Amino acid sequence: MTSGELPGGRLLVVDFDFFFHNPLEGVSAPHRGSDDLYDWAHAENRMLREIIWPFRAEGFLRAGIEPPRCEGYEDFWQRFTFTSDSPPLFYADSNLYAGRLTPLHFALSGLNTKVWQEVHLFDAHHDSGYPHEHGPASFEEWRELGDFSCEDWMLVHHGRGSRLTLTYPAWRPNGDSHPPMIPLHTTVDDGHEVATPFDAVFLCRSGAWVPSWCDDQFTELLAAFPGRANLFPSSSEWTHPRPDPLPHARRMADIFTEVRTRLEAQATHTSHSAPDPRPTAAPVHPREQAPSSELARLHPRR
């Protein structure tokens, strides 16, 4: 350890939304559908974490697109080295818990401290404070409130003196629209191995950002971790896997298609069977003579 370094080891934090390419927030992706399909509200509550996903999946199905999945998570852990053969990992739905984690939570040998030397976040969002109308606009204002959420948990580690690094996914090279409230070293993922060894890991599912139809992929990522994985204690909101939204979404999409087909058929039938609204000329009997050109000018055909 060099002079001035904290003795607390390094924490790797991975948000599963790192692998869910959202074109509305990043680069365009025609194979994932129109950007409008991703115009979602985000908040950590049961409605947006579990209930809303069948309706969002239906939107993709009605557009003729299979609901998009996570990409690039395969072999993710192979890019990292760890300080032990069986590194510890906690997981939960919210990244809020990453703000609570200290080396003591992992019972790391020789790290009897509450401060990490470094926290390295792989995430589509910087989680370092976003100004709101009724919220703090700076780190100083945040510190006076003494509370944190999934949006600003990185401020906790900054306040303790940890060095902070963020890696954005390649699909979001320009990052968040709002800058972080604290100094933050930021990079964009290049897919290469990360040389820095890590002592512990926290993995969050971000259920309000990543659809529930991707839960099997989260299970795969968790199962591939080369160490000891445990649910973060007191994660009361954890349900995994969440109810599969696709059967319900497909039924709703089928009903929509059926109703639309019937309405279109009815409209076509109505247009074909309706009488011609234009008046027809009276038939001319053989005994009648055609009017002279002068009479025709005075009494034109209607």
Summary of the structure (lengths in Angstrom):
residues: 302
radius of gyration: 30.7
end to end distance: 100.8
largest distance: 120.7
contacts: 823
relative contact order: 0.21
helix: 33%
strand: 12%
